[in-house]
Structures are given as structure tokens and as C-alpha cells.
Amino acid sequence: MAGGASLAEVSDVALLQLATSADADVARLLDAADWYIVPVANPDGYEYTHSTDRFWRKNRSKNNGSACRGVDLHRNWDSQWMKVGASGRPCDEIYAGPSAFSEPETKALRDVIVAAKANVKAYFALHSYSQAWLTSWGYTGQAPPDLDPLLDVAKKGADALMAVYGTHYDVGPGAVILYAASGCSNDWVKEKAAIKYSYSLELRDTGDYGFLLPSSQIEPTAIETWEGIKTAAKLILGIE
């Protein structure tokens, strides 16, 4: 049900809620669907942020012909790969790799999704930052034909998220409300895996702290994000 993550804490809260919550809504969500949760989609890069460079973005792949390491995994999916908002230079933060799905991390996630896609109802990729609930497409301002129901679910999810601590999220296509970028996971999930409800959530904040969010905000971010996803999942699964 959910996939991709930049903030492992959000996945921890979701797992804890699904495993231990006495909330009737959570029980109904468990009865209605299996949940696939990937706490960290970039384990080598995540470890490197703790050992060496706190702001490291990419994975740790070696790039042929360059001393610069890493590929931006959120530019490496085969959805209009390298069309816009991505770089072919290995030293850039948004280097998309030598080819789509060149990286073991994106290949592994792709294979899991392809194997399960006939039964997958929704996909949520979690990143930071901007406080935005993004729908497709990320690579063009042209809307998919089913944008209205995607927006309806996203807006209600964002409203539920805001009801917890008052955190406002913008809602809309990534290329329209944020910036254009291709090779993103949520667009591939919708475009190639044909999973209707595919979203990318950019979590707190809007730039005051940016990627270095204070630890005091991590748990509230996780709690409110789970409320938003829970609401969206209920709508998608038809749970009253």
C-alpha cells in the first residue's frame, strides 16, 4: 500500500499503528489490504549521511569515468527518464544515472511493485521537504485524465494531516506546484505499473530548516503524515 521513504520515522509510526493500534479505522485498513512499507529506500546513502555527509542525497554507486559517486534514485525510474529536472553529470545532486533503472535500489523496488501491481491500490513515496502532496505528473504540466479523483483523495488526506497540528500542505501535480522533474517513482508507478492512486509527499518544512529538520519535529511529522495517509487509504479502499 505504501512505498518509498526519506524519513524512516514516518514508516516506524505507520508500522507501530498497524501492528498495535486499537483504532477501529486501523483494524479495517488491515482487513482490507496488505501493506508494503519500505522504511529506507536508499540504505547506503542513509548510512553515509550519519557517517560522513549529513546532507548526502544520492546512493553510493561508483560512476564510470568520474570520481563523483552516487545516483539520485528519485530521478532513476523509467518515467520520461532524463526529460526534465535531471542531470547527466555524475557530480550533480540530481544525476539520474547512466540509464533508467541502472541502480540496484530502484530495480528492487520496481520488481516488487511489478510482481504485486495487479492487487496494489495505492503508492505513497515520502520525501523532504516542501509540505506538498504531489500528484502526477511531475515531468509535465499536462494533467492525467483522472486528475480529479486523485486530487480529491489528496486534498482530503492533506486536510486530515493539517487537522493534527495545523501543518498546511499544498496539493497538486508536481510539475505545477513544485518543479518539473522526470524519472520519479510515483510517475512510473502510475504511468508504467498502472496504479491509479500514486503520490509523492514532500514532508516538513517549507525551508526554515529544510533538510535539517529539528529532532523535536520528527515525531509530529510522522504522526500527522500517518493521519493523512490513513485518511487517503480509507477513501481509496472505500472504508467508511
Backbone hydrogen bonds, N-H to C=O, Kabsch-Sander energy under -0.5 kcal/mol:
donor,donor_aa,acceptor,acceptor_aa,energy
2,A,36,Y,-0.8
3,G,124,F,-1.4
8,A,6,S,-0.7
10,V,7,L,-0.8
11,S,7,L,-1.0
12,D,8,A,-2.3
13,V,9,E,-2.2
14,A,10,V,-2.2
15,L,11,S,-2.9
16,L,12,D,-2.6
17,Q,13,V,-2.7
18,L,14,A,-2.7
19,A,15,L,-2.2
20,T,16,L,-2.5
21,S,17,Q,-1.9
27,A,23,D,-1.9
28,R,24,A,-2.1
29,L,25,D,-2.1
30,L,26,V,-2.2
31,D,27,A,-2.0
32,A,28,R,-1.8
33,A,29,L,-1.4
36,Y,34,D,-0.5
37,I,35,W,-0.6
41,A,5,A,-1.3
46,Y,42,N,-2.7
47,E,43,P,-2.3
48,Y,44,D,-2.0
49,T,45,G,-1.6
50,H,46,Y,-0.8
50,H,47,E,-0.9
51,S,47,E,-1.7
52,T,48,Y,-2.7
53,D,48,Y,-1.9
56,W,53,D,-1.9
59,N,71,V,-2.0
63,N,68,C,-0.5
64,N,62,K,-0.5
66,S,63,N,-1.9
70,G,61,S,-3.2
72,D,95,Y,-3.0
73,L,71,V,-0.9
75,R,72,D,-1.8
76,N,73,L,-1.0
77,W,183,G,-2.6
79,S,77,W,-2.1
83,K,80,Q,-2.2
87,S,94,I,-2.4
92,D,89,R,-2.1
95,Y,92,D,-1.3
96,A,87,S,-2.6
101,F,76,N,-3.4
102,S,99,S,-1.3
107,K,103,E,-2.3
108,A,104,P,-2.2
109,L,105,E,-2.0
110,R,106,T,-2.6
111,D,107,K,-2.5
112,V,108,A,-1.8
113,I,109,L,-2.4
114,V,110,R,-2.9
115,A,111,D,-2.0
116,A,112,V,-1.3
117,K,113,I,-1.3
119,N,116,A,-2.3
120,V,116,A,-0.6
120,V,117,K,-0.6
123,Y,197,Y,-2.2
125,A,199,Y,-2.5
126,L,4,G,-0.8
127,H,201,L,-3.1
129,Y,203,L,-0.6
130,S,203,L,-1.7
130,S,205,D,-1.2
131,Q,203,L,-1.4
132,A,202,E,-1.9
133,W,170,D,-3.3
134,L,132,A,-0.7
134,L,200,S,-3.0
135,T,172,G,-1.9
147,L,144,P,-1.5
150,L,146,D,-1.3
151,L,147,L,-2.8
152,D,148,D,-2.4
153,V,149,P,-2.0
154,A,150,L,-2.2
155,K,151,L,-3.1
156,K,152,D,-1.9
157,G,153,V,-2.4
158,A,154,A,-2.8
159,D,155,K,-2.2
160,A,156,K,-2.0
161,L,157,G,-2.2
162,M,158,A,-2.4
163,A,159,D,-1.7
164,V,160,A,-0.5
164,V,161,L,-1.2
165,Y,161,L,-0.8
166,G,162,M,-2.5
168,H,166,G,-0.5
170,D,131,Q,-2.2
172,G,133,W,-1.8
174,G,135,T,-2.0
175,A,137,W,-1.9
176,V,173,P,-1.1
177,I,173,P,-2.4
178,L,174,G,-1.9
179,Y,174,G,-1.1
181,A,138,G,-2.7
182,S,84,V,-2.2
183,G,79,S,-2.6
188,W,184,C,-1.9
189,V,185,S,-2.7
190,K,186,N,-1.6
191,E,187,D,-3.3
192,K,188,W,-2.8
193,A,188,W,-1.7
195,I,189,V,-2.0
196,K,194,A,-0.7
197,Y,121,K,-0.9
198,S,196,K,-1.2
199,Y,123,Y,-2.8
200,S,134,L,-1.9
201,L,125,A,-3.3
202,E,132,A,-3.1
202,E,200,S,-0.6
203,L,127,H,-3.2
203,L,201,L,-0.7
212,L,209,Y,-1.8
213,L,211,F,-0.7
217,Q,214,P,-2.0
218,I,215,S,-1.1
219,E,215,S,-0.7
221,T,217,Q,-2.0
222,A,218,I,-2.3
223,I,219,E,-2.6
224,E,220,P,-2.5
225,T,221,T,-2.1
226,W,222,A,-2.2
227,E,223,I,-1.7
228,G,224,E,-1.9
229,I,225,T,-2.6
230,K,226,W,-2.9
231,T,227,E,-2.0
232,A,228,G,-2.3
233,A,229,I,-2.9
234,K,230,K,-2.1
235,L,231,T,-1.9
236,I,232,A,-2.5
237,L,233,A,-2.5
238,G,234,K,-0.7
238,G,235,L,-0.6
239,I,234,K,-2.9
240,E,238,G,-0.6
